[in-house]
Amino acid sequence: MESSAKRILYWTLLTYNDWNVHIAATSKGLCYVGSHNQPFTEISEWANIKFPDSAWKRDDEGLQAYVEELIEYFQGNRTQFSIPFDYHGTPFQMAVWSALRSIPYGATQSYSDIAGQIQKPAAVRAVGAAIGANPLLITVPCHRVIGKNGALTGYRGGMDMKTRLLELERCGISAGGGITHAGAHQ
């Protein structure tokens, strides 16, 4: 009976300082973090592909734990996320996203580093495609992946967002002190 029930996607707009990011969760965990200053259509178009026939419900209170951890990150007080996630992909995508989650706060790795980590050294382009399909910006830190030559490369949230996130982490490391180290769960 439950399987025929319509899946509900809960959403809210995280607004903190000049950050405006739509987020969505299922009853199991965070499933989407949108790009900075993008309209709700970004998240709804993604959901139409990944969760067709789902119902939307705005739930600012129910998503408060996700919002709080993201704000702590924006404040430079969180380096890892302890909130539950509910994301799905191919086995290859899941391996790439798991590798992304192992990149330390403030560090960067190249696409070829990620390909080597998942034991697919020749799959650099496929790694790039999997990173581009990451539904959880910031929390699954694809912004920490750069070109082999150290250059910043594409990012679903745009290059300005990627640059801001990397700068935020550099400032967080140099400030030291107030960082919260929490274990991440999937």
Helices and strands as residue ranges (DSSP letters): G 2-4, E 8-16, E 19-25, E 30-33, H 40-50, E 55-58, H 64-74, H 91-101, E 109-110, H 111-117, H 124-132, G 142-144, E 145-146, H 159-175
